Amino acid sequence: MKNLNYLLAANLIVWIVFFAYHFSLSRRNSHLQKEINLVRAKLESKESPSAPSK
């Protein structure tokens, strides 16, 4: 029975680490998406007024 307790504790720790890693990746992805949108908006604003007219 003692070994089963260690197995369950290890399983719980693995799941906690997994969800913490998933949460970390999710936050990083959200931050990068905001940064991409900001850069895209800056590029679009620079392209619009400086377009040459023929």
SULPECOR-V9262 format. One record per residue. N is the residue number from 1. RES is the residue in one letter. PHI is phi as a letter, one per 30 degrees, with the letter a starting at -180 (* if undefined). NEAR is the number of other ideal C-beta (glycine too) atoms within 10 Angstrom. Layout:
n->N res->RES phi->PHI near->NEAR
n->N res->RES phi->PHI near->NEAR
//
This chain:
n->1 res->M phi->* near->4
n->2 res->K phi->d near->6
n->3 res->N phi->d near->7
n->4 res->L phi->d near->8
n->5 res->N phi->d near->9
n->6 res->Y phi->d near->9
n->7 res->L phi->d near->10
n->8 res->L phi->d near->10
n->9 res->A phi->d near->10
n->10 res->A phi->d near->10
n->11 res->N phi->d near->10
n->12 res->L phi->d near->10
n->13 res->I phi->d near->10
n->14 res->V phi->d near->10
n->15 res->W phi->d near->10
n->16 res->I phi->d near->10
n->17 res->V phi->d near->10
n->18 res->F phi->e near->10
n->19 res->F phi->d near->10
n->20 res->A phi->d near->10
n->21 res->Y phi->d near->10
n->22 res->H phi->d near->10
n->23 res->F phi->d near->10
n->24 res->S phi->d near->10
n->25 res->L phi->d near->10
n->26 res->S phi->d near->10
n->27 res->R phi->d near->10
n->28 res->R phi->d near->10
n->29 res->N phi->d near->10
n->30 res->S phi->d near->10
n->31 res->H phi->d near->10
n->32 res->L phi->d near->10
n->33 res->Q phi->d near->10
n->34 res->K phi->d near->10
n->35 res->E phi->d near->10
n->36 res->I phi->d near->10
n->37 res->N phi->d near->10
n->38 res->L phi->d near->10
n->39 res->V phi->d near->10
n->40 res->R phi->d near->10
n->41 res->A phi->d near->10
n->42 res->K phi->d near->10
n->43 res->L phi->d near->10
n->44 res->E phi->d near->9
n->45 res->S phi->d near->10
n->46 res->K phi->d near->9
n->47 res->E phi->d near->9
n->48 res->S phi->d near->8
n->49 res->P phi->d near->6
n->50 res->S phi->c near->7
n->51 res->A phi->d near->6
n->52 res->P phi->d near->4
n->53 res->S phi->c near->3
n->54 res->K phi->c near->2
//
